[in-house]
Amino acid sequence: MATLIDIGFAKGGTWRITDKEGVFPAEKASPPHMASLNGTSFMVNNAQGQSLSFLTPVYAFQ
């Protein structure tokens, strides 16, 4: 699965993969990846507090 995340998330958006959390950087990182982790849950929040989350089954393969 692939998706684009709006540039507006750099103005206060956050992400969480299982137990690890972070903020979206204001400038493009090099390499342009948020994290390389294993987990069954992924959530993004925008600056207004709206969120989108994904949950995959345990032992699912991407």
N, C-alpha and C positions, 0 to 999 in steps of 0.2 A: 504494500500500500504506500502511496506517496501523496502528499498534500502540500500546498503552499500556505505559509502562515503570513498573514497581513503585516506590513511594515509597522502598523500602529501598535503592535505588541512590544516594540522597542521603547514605547513610552509608558511603561509600567506593567507589562505583561510578565507572567511567571509560568513556569512549567514544573511538573513533578513526574518522575518515573519511579514507581514503587516507593522507596525511602529517600531518594535523592531529589532535592529541589533546587531551582535556580531562577534567575531573572533573564529575560531576553536582552542581549547586549544592544547598546545604542548604535554601535558600529559593527559591520560585518566581520566576524571572526575568521581567522585563518588557521586551520581549515574551517569551512562554514558548517560545522556540526555542533549541535547542542551537547550531546552526550552519546556515548557508546556503551549502553548498559543492557543488562538482562532484567526483565520484569514482566509482570502480567497486567500492570495498570499504567496508563499515561493520561495526564490531564494538563490542559493549558487554560490559563485565566487571562482575560484582557484587563486593561486598566479600569474598566467600569465594573469589574467583578463578575462578569459573565464567564462561564466555563464550558469546556467541552472535554469529555473524558472517554477513554477507550479501555475496555477490559477484555483480555484474551484468556482462553482456558489454560490451565496449568499444563505444561509440556507441549504447548502449541509451537509449531515451527514456522518461522517467517521466511 
